[in-house]
Amino acid sequence: MDKKIHTNKGVIYLWKNNTFLKIDKKKRRNLEKITVEKKLKEDFPKAFITHSEKGAPILKQCDFQHISVSHYKNLFAFYMADYPVGIDIQLFKSNLNKGKHFFVNLEEEGVFDFNVLNLHLIWSTKEVIYKKYSGKIKDFKNEITVLEIDDKTEKITAKYQQQTENLHFKKTEEFVLVWS
């Protein structure tokens, strides 16, 4: 799998890399960063990524001004745009329900069926908004509320600081990809 998804804001790169799945987590983290940089340079040879004090990626010397990066195990994605954006990729985990009290708020409790797909979409939506706002959200669970998940249009509506956030998603048999 090696995909480019063009959005109304920019472009998403999505790919798999199985080469270092069995490497120690600390060493793998550095290799994941190198893998993202390598993919970026395929289309933007002069571009590079630095990081803010909070660890948010900052895109330099590129046609786009902003980047959001996500990787999980062997899946990688980044989203480049001219506006702050967020992206999150999550492999389906059957045990996410056990930890839902860490990220599902009371308003969401009354709206959603907590099946595996919805739990992953709620989690990823909050991750995306957190990244879009460069990690400036203190109470991830309660400051961001998912209002609607529309399977047919693959759109998600959420609320953060009294503003509506419209997100998109793709689902496969093994993962969800959510972006702002």
TORKOL-39238 format. One record per residue (C-alpha): x, y, z; residue number from 1. Coordinates in nm, 4 decimals. Layout:
BEGIN
[site [X Y Z] NUM]
...
This chain:
BEGIN
[site [0.0000 0.0000 0.0000] 1]
[site [0.1365 0.3363 -0.1050] 2]
[site [-0.1299 0.6040 -0.1508] 3]
[site [-0.1657 0.9750 -0.2010] 4]
[site [-0.4992 1.1287 -0.1078] 5]
[site [-0.5635 1.4810 -0.2323] 6]
[site [-0.7935 1.6868 -0.0104] 7]
[site [-0.9326 2.0377 -0.0395] 8]
[site [-0.6539 2.1517 0.1968] 9]
[site [-0.3501 1.9531 0.0841] 10]
[site [-0.2217 1.6015 0.0320] 11]
[site [-0.2017 1.2899 0.2496] 12]
[site [0.0671 1.0261 0.2066] 13]
[site [-0.0179 0.6796 0.3391] 14]
[site [0.2073 0.3722 0.3331] 15]
[site [0.3233 0.0565 0.5097] 16]
[site [0.6754 -0.0329 0.6120] 17]
[site [0.7366 -0.3695 0.7790] 18]
[site [1.1156 -0.3503 0.7960] 19]
[site [1.1582 -0.2694 1.1620] 20]
[site [0.8513 -0.4096 1.3361] 21]
[site [1.0643 -0.6398 1.5530] 22]
[site [1.3110 -0.3710 1.6603] 23]
[site [1.3103 -0.2367 2.0187] 24]
[site [1.0552 0.0464 2.0619] 25]
[site [1.3149 0.3144 2.1516] 26]
[site [1.5281 0.2403 1.8455] 27]
[site [1.2202 0.2069 1.6263] 28]
[site [1.1043 0.5609 1.7117] 29]
[site [1.4110 0.7135 1.5482] 30]
[site [1.3763 0.4860 1.2446] 31]
[site [1.0112 0.5899 1.2107] 32]
[site [1.1173 0.9556 1.1901] 33]
[site [1.3771 0.8697 0.9270] 34]
[site [1.1153 0.6771 0.7267] 35]
[site [0.8824 0.9798 0.7251] 36]
[site [1.1655 1.2131 0.6185] 37]
[site [1.2631 0.9745 0.3388] 38]
[site [0.9056 0.9619 0.2051] 39]
[site [0.8784 1.3415 0.2239] 40]
[site [1.1972 1.3837 0.0197] 41]
[site [1.0635 1.1631 -0.2617] 42]
[site [0.8371 1.4470 -0.3771] 43]
[site [0.9971 1.7439 -0.1975] 44]
[site [1.3772 1.6937 -0.2041] 45]
[site [1.4599 2.0166 -0.0176] 46]
[site [1.1932 1.9744 0.2509] 47]
[site [1.2693 1.8696 0.6057] 48]
[site [1.0940 1.8477 0.9419] 49]
[site [1.1937 2.0121 1.2689] 50]
[site [0.9976 1.9948 1.5936] 51]
[site [0.8488 2.2460 1.8347] 52]
[site [0.9220 2.2380 2.2069] 53]
[site [0.6114 2.0210 2.2518] 54]
[site [0.7277 1.7825 1.9773] 55]
[site [0.4876 1.8983 1.7041] 56]
[site [0.6396 1.8625 1.3562] 57]
[site [0.7257 2.1806 1.1661] 58]
[site [0.7665 2.1638 0.7893] 59]
[site [1.0512 2.3614 0.6295] 60]
[site [1.1437 2.4374 0.2672] 61]
[site [0.8318 2.2867 0.1141] 62]
[site [0.5417 2.3962 -0.1053] 63]
[site [0.3168 2.3418 0.1978] 64]
[site [0.3442 2.5247 0.5299] 65]
[site [0.2056 2.2648 0.7726] 66]
[site [0.2464 1.8940 0.8350] 67]
[site [0.0881 1.6417 1.0677] 68]
[site [0.2441 1.2975 1.1087] 69]
[site [0.1044 0.9689 1.2372] 70]
[site [0.2552 0.6240 1.2576] 71]
[site [0.1463 0.3122 1.4338] 72]
[site [0.3423 -0.0121 1.4135] 73]
[site [0.3942 -0.0572 1.0368] 74]
[site [0.1501 0.2115 0.9148] 75]
[site [0.2600 0.5645 0.8291] 76]
[site [0.0757 0.8778 0.7221] 77]
[site [0.1470 1.2446 0.6926] 78]
[site [-0.0742 1.5310 0.5849] 79]
[site [0.0702 1.8470 0.4323] 80]
[site [-0.1375 2.1614 0.3868] 81]
[site [-0.1265 2.5395 0.3883] 82]
[site [-0.3323 2.5450 0.7102] 83]
[site [-0.2838 2.3694 1.0437] 84]
[site [-0.4089 2.0123 1.0033] 85]
[site [-0.4141 1.6870 1.1940] 86]
[site [-0.4002 1.3209 1.0943] 87]
[site [-0.4181 0.9952 1.2880] 88]
[site [-0.3906 0.6340 1.1835] 89]
[site [-0.4917 0.3511 1.4174] 90]
[site [-0.4830 -0.0241 1.3774] 91]
[site [-0.7977 -0.1812 1.5152] 92]
[site [-0.7505 -0.3070 1.8717] 93]
[site [-1.0138 -0.5247 2.0316] 94]
[site [-0.9318 -0.3981 2.3827] 95]
[site [-0.9866 -0.0240 2.3200] 96]
[site [-1.3208 -0.0525 2.4993] 97]
[site [-1.1356 -0.1169 2.8274] 98]
[site [-0.9735 0.2278 2.8117] 99]
[site [-1.2681 0.4297 2.6805] 100]
[site [-1.3074 0.6079 3.0164] 101]
[site [-0.9810 0.7902 2.9334] 102]
[site [-1.1196 0.9555 2.6187] 103]
[site [-1.5016 0.9250 2.5953] 104]
[site [-1.6908 1.2066 2.7698] 105]
[site [-2.0452 1.2114 2.9135] 106]
[site [-2.1978 1.3819 2.6091] 107]
[site [-2.0580 1.1103 2.3807] 108]
[site [-2.1802 0.8382 2.6187] 109]
[site [-2.5385 0.9365 2.5396] 110]
[site [-2.4937 0.9432 2.1611] 111]
[site [-2.2807 0.6554 2.0349] 112]
[site [-2.2854 0.2801 2.0181] 113]
[site [-1.9360 0.1901 2.1368] 114]
[site [-1.8488 -0.0675 1.8753] 115]
[site [-1.4859 -0.1129 1.7688] 116]
[site [-1.5151 0.1271 1.4735] 117]
[site [-1.6794 0.4114 1.6672] 118]
[site [-1.4315 0.3863 1.9546] 119]
[site [-1.1392 0.4096 1.7131] 120]
[site [-1.2982 0.7010 1.5287] 121]
[site [-1.3653 0.8898 1.8537] 122]
[site [-1.0083 0.8319 1.9724] 123]
[site [-0.8578 0.9316 1.6365] 124]
[site [-1.0806 1.2391 1.6070] 125]
[site [-0.9483 1.3663 1.9380] 126]
[site [-0.5905 1.2918 1.8327] 127]
[site [-0.6405 1.4810 1.5048] 128]
[site [-0.7814 1.7900 1.6761] 129]
[site [-0.5064 1.7768 1.9393] 130]
[site [-0.2450 1.7722 1.6606] 131]
[site [-0.4202 2.0439 1.4604] 132]
[site [-0.3929 2.2746 1.7622] 133]
[site [-0.0296 2.1755 1.8261] 134]
[site [-0.0939 1.9972 2.1535] 135]
[site [-0.2439 2.2998 2.3297] 136]
[site [-0.5431 2.1030 2.4597] 137]
[site [-0.5164 2.0189 2.8290] 138]
[site [-0.8249 1.7987 2.8779] 139]
[site [-0.8415 1.5820 2.5672] 140]
[site [-1.1431 1.3884 2.6952] 141]
[site [-1.3715 1.6780 2.7852] 142]
[site [-1.2576 1.9690 2.5686] 143]
[site [-1.3224 1.7789 2.2451] 144]
[site [-1.6638 1.6227 2.1843] 145]
[site [-1.7491 1.4043 1.8867] 146]
[site [-2.1028 1.4955 1.7801] 147]
[site [-2.1612 1.2764 1.4750] 148]
[site [-2.0000 0.9937 1.2792] 149]
[site [-2.1463 0.9426 0.9324] 150]
[site [-2.0400 0.6055 0.7869] 151]
[site [-2.1920 0.6785 0.4460] 152]
[site [-2.0076 1.0057 0.3794] 153]
[site [-1.7058 0.9109 0.5948] 154]
[site [-1.7319 1.2409 0.7808] 155]
[site [-1.7084 1.3237 1.1501] 156]
[site [-1.8367 1.6345 1.3247] 157]
[site [-1.6782 1.7380 1.6529] 158]
[site [-1.6747 2.0413 1.8799] 159]
[site [-1.3720 2.2140 2.0319] 160]
[site [-1.3866 2.5541 2.2066] 161]
[site [-1.7400 2.6156 2.0795] 162]
[site [-1.6218 2.5668 1.7199] 163]
[site [-1.7367 2.2918 1.4868] 164]
[site [-1.4592 2.0760 1.3483] 165]
[site [-1.5345 1.8786 1.0305] 166]
[site [-1.3158 1.5748 0.9770] 167]
[site [-1.2931 1.2918 0.7257] 168]
[site [-1.2057 0.9272 0.7594] 169]
[site [-1.1254 0.6111 0.5682] 170]
[site [-1.1647 0.2658 0.7140] 171]
[site [-1.0167 -0.0625 0.6013] 172]
[site [-1.0304 -0.4097 0.7533] 173]
[site [-0.7216 -0.3345 0.9610] 174]
[site [-0.7161 0.0394 1.0406] 175]
[site [-0.8863 0.3805 1.0409] 176]
[site [-0.7370 0.7000 0.9031] 177]
[site [-0.8843 1.0304 1.0250] 178]
[site [-0.7870 1.3811 0.9129] 179]
[site [-0.9027 1.7407 0.9557] 180]
